[in-house]
Amino acid sequence: METLALPDMPQDVKAVFATYPVAAQAKFDVLREIIFEEAVRLEIGALHETLKWGEPSYLTSQSKAGSTIRMAWKQKIPNQCTLFFNCNTDLVERMREAFPSEFHYSGNRAVSLDLATDVPELLTRAVVAMASTYHWDRAGW
């Protein structure tokens, strides 16, 4: 895939990322790139990058194709970074079925990655695609 020119990060999102440890920032840079690249590949329209609950969030506000993806680093699990999904969906359940041991799961709302390992790119693209097209998939598009 051709390298995508990422949009400038909004200042409020940038400020939150700046509070994370360097290892988490590097991991989130990769995850952010994957999220934007998948949006282009899936043709879901422009993403809205904002803060929800004080965490960087990505919404398919133009097409409403998908469910919001949030990402955060938490002091209580300092060796992981986490992608959060709407807990009122079956997204994490579906991810757990497809990739039972490739990620750390938290209930029905989160998938975490170890900071010390590389992002499993293909698998991460798959979970991002699941979330990014959630409403389209449910509607049978």
C-alpha positions as CSV (number, residue, x, y, z in Angstrom):
1,M,0.0,0.0,0.0
2,E,1.3,3.5,-0.8
3,T,2.2,5.6,2.2
4,L,-0.7,7.8,3.2
5,A,-0.1,11.4,4.1
6,L,-1.7,11.5,7.5
7,P,-3.8,14.6,8.5
8,D,-2.4,16.9,11.1
9,M,-3.3,15.7,14.5
10,P,-5.6,18.1,16.3
11,Q,-3.9,20.0,19.1
12,D,-6.1,18.6,21.9
13,V,-5.4,15.0,20.7
14,K,-1.7,15.8,20.4
15,A,-1.6,17.1,24.0
16,V,-3.1,13.8,25.3
17,F,-0.6,11.7,23.3
18,A,2.2,13.9,24.7
19,T,1.3,12.7,28.2
20,Y,2.0,9.0,27.3
21,P,5.4,7.3,27.7
22,V,7.5,7.4,24.6
23,A,7.0,3.6,23.9
24,A,3.2,4.2,24.0
25,Q,3.5,7.2,21.7
26,A,5.4,5.2,19.2
27,K,2.8,2.4,19.3
28,F,0.0,4.8,18.9
29,D,1.7,6.4,16.0
30,V,1.6,3.1,14.2
31,L,-2.0,2.4,15.2
32,R,-3.1,5.9,14.1
33,E,-1.5,5.3,10.7
34,I,-3.3,1.9,10.4
35,I,-6.6,3.5,11.3
36,F,-6.3,6.2,8.6
37,E,-5.0,3.8,6.0
38,E,-7.8,1.4,6.6
39,A,-10.3,4.2,6.2
40,V,-8.9,5.0,2.8
41,R,-8.7,1.3,1.8
42,L,-12.3,0.6,2.9
43,E,-13.6,3.8,1.3
44,I,-15.5,4.8,4.4
45,G,-14.9,8.5,4.0
46,A,-13.0,11.0,6.1
47,L,-12.4,10.2,9.7
48,H,-13.0,12.6,12.5
49,E,-10.1,12.6,15.0
50,T,-11.2,14.0,18.4
51,L,-11.2,13.3,22.1
52,K,-14.0,11.2,23.6
53,W,-13.8,10.6,27.4
54,G,-10.4,12.4,27.2
55,E,-9.0,9.8,24.8
56,P,-8.0,10.0,21.1
57,S,-10.9,8.8,19.1
58,Y,-11.6,8.0,15.5
59,L,-15.1,8.2,14.0
60,T,-16.6,7.5,10.6
61,S,-18.7,10.6,10.9
62,Q,-19.1,11.2,7.2
63,S,-20.4,7.7,6.2
64,K,-21.4,6.4,9.7
65,A,-20.0,3.1,8.4
66,G,-18.3,2.1,11.6
67,S,-18.1,2.3,15.4
68,T,-15.8,4.7,17.2
69,I,-12.3,3.5,17.9
70,R,-10.6,5.0,21.0
71,M,-7.0,4.5,22.1
72,A,-5.4,5.0,25.4
73,W,-2.5,4.2,27.6
74,K,-3.4,3.6,31.3
75,Q,-1.0,3.8,34.2
76,K,-2.6,0.7,35.8
77,I,-1.4,-1.4,32.8
78,P,1.7,0.5,31.9
79,N,3.1,-2.2,29.6
80,Q,0.2,-2.1,27.2
81,C,-1.7,0.3,24.9
82,T,-5.4,-0.3,24.4
83,L,-7.9,0.1,21.6
84,F,-11.4,0.6,23.0
85,F,-14.6,-0.2,21.1
86,N,-18.3,0.5,21.9
87,C,-19.3,-2.0,24.6
88,N,-22.8,-2.2,23.2
89,T,-21.6,-4.0,20.1
90,D,-20.3,-7.5,19.6
91,L,-17.0,-6.2,18.1
92,V,-14.7,-7.5,20.8
93,E,-16.5,-10.8,20.9
94,R,-16.0,-11.2,17.2
95,M,-12.4,-10.2,17.5
96,R,-11.8,-12.7,20.3
97,E,-13.4,-15.4,18.1
98,A,-11.2,-14.5,15.2
99,F,-8.0,-13.9,17.1
100,P,-8.2,-15.8,20.4
101,S,-4.6,-15.4,21.6
102,E,-3.2,-12.6,19.5
103,F,-4.4,-9.8,21.7
104,H,-5.2,-9.1,25.3
105,Y,-8.9,-8.6,25.8
106,S,-10.8,-6.7,28.4
107,G,-14.5,-7.7,28.6
108,N,-16.5,-6.5,25.6
109,R,-14.8,-3.2,25.1
110,A,-11.0,-3.4,24.7
111,V,-8.1,-5.0,22.8
112,S,-4.6,-4.4,24.2
113,L,-1.2,-4.7,22.7
114,D,2.1,-5.1,24.5
115,L,4.4,-2.1,24.3
116,A,7.5,-4.3,24.0
117,T,6.4,-6.0,20.8
118,D,5.8,-4.9,17.3
119,V,2.2,-4.2,16.3
120,P,0.8,-7.3,14.5
121,E,0.0,-5.3,11.4
122,L,-2.3,-7.6,9.5
123,L,-4.3,-8.6,12.6
124,T,-4.6,-5.0,13.7
125,R,-5.8,-4.0,10.3
126,A,-8.4,-6.7,10.6
127,V,-9.8,-5.5,13.9
128,V,-9.7,-1.9,12.7
129,A,-11.6,-2.9,9.6
130,M,-14.2,-4.7,11.7
131,A,-14.8,-1.6,13.8
132,S,-14.6,0.8,10.8
133,T,-17.3,-1.0,8.9
134,Y,-19.4,-2.3,11.8
135,H,-22.7,-0.5,10.8
136,W,-22.3,-1.3,7.1
137,D,-21.7,-5.0,8.0
138,R,-24.8,-5.0,10.3
139,A,-26.8,-3.5,7.4
140,G,-25.5,-6.1,5.0
141,W,-23.7,-3.6,2.7
